[in-house]
C-alpha cells in the first residue's frame, strides 16, 4: 500500500494566516486545495513536504470578475466555476474549451485554477491557455504583492517563480476588443493528460463583414502543452503570424513553425515525430476556431 511520508497538517483561515504558516515552515511547506496532483505524488513519495497547509477556507480568493479593463480570476476558483462562467465564455472561450477536457467532474469540482498553475505539470492545460492570452500572475508574500507574466511563471517541470513564503492569489487577463480564442486537445481517453494540446488567441483588424474577409492579425498568442514548448507558448509561430492576413495558408505556416520549434519527448503516448505533427495540427485548428470567433461566425 502506497502511503505518504510523515507530514504535519495546518488549516489556514486567511491569506495572511497561510503566509504566516508558510513562513514558519519554510521550504518544507506545501499548500493544498484540491490536491489531485500533489497527493498522488506524495503517495509515491515523489513529493515529501514536512507540512501541508490547507487553504480550502480561503474563499476570499474564489471569484471571477471584471476589474477595470481586466478579467480577474482568484487562485481558489474551482475548475467547475471557470467552466460555467458566462463572463469567461463571453470574453475568453479558450478557458471553457480547456476546462471541458480537464480530467473529470470529480476533479473539476475540487481542483483550483491556482493549484493547476502552481503544480506546473508539463502537460497541464490551463498553463497553455493562460500563456496563449498572455495573462499575468499576482503573487503575494509577507513583503507585499508582485506581478509576473504567466509566460515567465514556470521555470521548469513542477517549478515556478513562487518563493517558499509566497502564494499565487490571482490571475489577470486584459480585456481587448476584436479577439477570439480557442483550445484543442488530443488525449488517449477522456480526462487523461494531453498527448498534445494547443490554445490560440487572435485579435483581428480590417473589415470582417465582407464575404471571405479574413482580416489582419493585429496580435496573436499560441499556447502549447505536453510537447516541451518553452514556457508553454510558441513565440516563433506568433512572430510569423503577427501582421499577416488571417488566412488558412498563414495558419498552416504558423502551425508548421509551432511543431518544428517544440521539444516533445517520446513516451507511452507516442514518438517525437507524432507529437510534433499533433502540435502543428492542433495549432492550426485552434487558430482557425479563434479566428472564426473573432469574426463572430462561431460561438
N, C-alpha and C positions, 0 to 999 in steps of 0.2 A: 504494500500500500504506500502510495506517494504522499508524504506529508511535508509541510514547510519546516524549515529550521525554526528554533525558538525566536519569538519576537514579542515586544511589548505593544499594547494597544491603547491609543488615546482617541477621544472623540472631541473634535473641535466644535465650538459653538459660534464662532465668528471668524472672519478673515484674520483679524488681529490675533485671536487666540491660536489659530492654526500657525501663523507666522512665529508666534512665541514658542509653540511646541517644536517647530522645526528648528528654531534657533537653539533650543535646549538639547535636541538630539543630534543636530549637525548632519554630517554626511550619511549617518545611519538611518535617517527617517525617510519614509515614502508616504505620499498622500494616496488615499484610496477613496474612490466614489463608487463607480460600477464594479471595478476590479476584475473585469472579464479577461483582461490580458495579463495584469500583474499577478493575480492569484495562481493561475496555471504555471507561470514561471517560478513562483515561489514553491509550488509543489514539486517541481523538477529541480529545485534549488539552483536555478539559473539566476534568480534574484534572492538575496538574503538580507533584507532590511532588518535593522535592530528594532525598529518601531514602525508601526502603521498608524497614521493619523487619519481618522475617518472624517471626511468633510461633507457627509451627506446632509448635515443640518445647515449648511451654508446656502440657504435659499436666497440670500442677497445676491448671489451670483447666477441665479436662474432667471433669465429674461431674454427676450428678443424685442428690440425696439429701434425706432429711428431717432437718432440723436444728431440734430443739425443736418449735415449732409452725409451722414454715415449710418450704416446699419450696424448696430451694436449687439453682440451675442455674448451673454455671460458664459463663463467657462463651465458652470454647473448645468447648463442647458442639456437636457436629455436628447438623445438621438430622435426619439419619437416626436418631440416637440419641434425640432428643426424640420422634420419631415412634414408635420401637419401645419406649419405656419403659413398662413396666407400671405403675410408680409414678405417672408423669404421667397415664396413662389413667385410673387409679383416682381421682385427686384432681381433675384438670383436663383432661377430654377435649377442651376447646376447642383445646388445643395439638396433639393428634392430628389433629383436624379440619383445622386450619390447615396443618399440615405435609404432609398428604396432597395439598394443592393448591398447594404452593410448588414452582414450577419443575419439575424432573425429577430422576430418581435420581442423575444425574451431579452436579448442583448440590447435592442434599441430602447426598451422600456427603462433600463437601468444605466446603460453606458452614457457617458457625457462627452460633449464636444471637447472640453479641455483635456479630459483623460486620453482621448484618442490622439490629440496632437502631442501631448507630453509623453505618451508611450513611445512615439517616434518609430513605430514599426515600419520597415522599408516597403511594406505592401499596404499601408494604411490609406484609405480612400479620402478622408477629409483633408489630409495634408496636401494631396494633389489638387483638390477642389479649391482650398484656400490659396494655394500657390497660384492657381490659374487667375483668380480675381485680385491677386496682389494685396492680400489682406495684411493687417497689422496686429501683432500680438501685444497685449498690455500685461506687463509683469509687475507684481507688487512685492516689495520686501520691507524689512524693518527700516531701511534707509530711504524709502519712498517708492515712487512708481516710475517705470521706464517703458518705452515702446520699442519694439523690434519688428521689422518687416518679416512676415511669415517666411519669405524666401531666404531669410538668414536665421530662422528659428532653430532649424535642425542642423546639428553639427556632424552627424553620423548616425548609423543604425542605433536606435534606442538612446540617443544622446541629443540634448537640446541646450540652448543658452541659459536656461533657467538654473540659477545657482541654488545651492542647498538651502539657503534661508529665504528663498523667493517662491512665488507661485504664480502661475498664469491665472489671471482673473477675467480677461475679456478678449474677444477678437472683434476687430472693427474693419468694415469694408466700405469704401467710398461709394456713394450713390451717383452714378454717372449716366447721363441720357444717351439714347441711341445704341444701347447694348443688348446683347443676348448671350446666353451661356448654356452649356450642356455637359453631360458626363456620360462616358461609355465604358463598359467593363466586360471582360471575359473572365469567367470563373469556371472551375471544374464542376461544381454543383452549387445550388442555391445557397447563399450565405457563406461561401468559402472566401478565403483571401483571394485577391485578384491574381490571375496569371499575368494579366496586364490591364491597365486602365488609363484612360486619358480624359481630361477635362479641358474645356475651352471657353474663353470669354472673349467676345468680339464687340468692338464699338465701331459703327459704320458711319460714314459721311456720304453725301450725294443724294440724288433723287431715287428713292427706293420704290416709289409708287408706279413707275413705268413698267410695262410688261418686260420682263427679263432684266430689269435694273438690278445690278449686283451691288453697287455702292463700293466705296473705297474703305479699306481697313485703316481707320484712324489709330486704333490701338488694339492689341491682342495679348492675351495670356494663355499659355498652354501648360497644363499640369500633367505630370506622368507619375504613376506609381507602379511598384513591383518590377521595374525594368532598369534600376540603377541610374536614374536621371539625377543629376546633381541638384540638391535642394528641391527635388520633386517638380522641376519645371524644365521646359525645353527652350532655352534662351535663343539658340541659333535659329530654330524654326520661327520663333516670334520675330526676330530681326528680319528674316526673309520676307515674312508676310506683311509687316507693318508698312503702310503706304501703297500697297498694291491693291488692285481690284479684288473683291471678294468672290472669286470665281472657282469653279471646280479644279481648273488647271493649277491655280495658285495654292489651293488647299492640298492638292496632291503633292506639290513641290514641298510645302511645309511639312507634310506628313513624312516624306522621304527623309528630310533632314532630321526630323524628330527621331525616327527609327535608327538612323545612322549614328546619332550622337549620344544615344543612351548606352548603358553598360550592364545589360542583364546577365544573370548567372544561370547556368544550366542546372536544373534540379528535376524533381519528380513532376513538376508542372510543364516541363518542356525544355528543348535545347535553345541555345542563344539565338540562332537564326529565326526560329519560330517566334520568339518573344520580340525580336526586333521588328519582324513583319507585323505582329499584333500591335506594337506601339505605333507604327505608322498608320495602319488601317484604322485603329480606334481614334487616333488624332484627326484623320480625315473625316470620320463620322461625327466626332464632336464638333469640329469646325462647321460642318455642313448644317447640323442642327442649331448651333449657336447663331449662325447667320440667318437661318430661317426665322428664329425667334426675334432677332434684331429687326428683321423686315416685317414682323407681325404676321407671318404666314404659318406659324406653328405656336401652339400654346406651351 
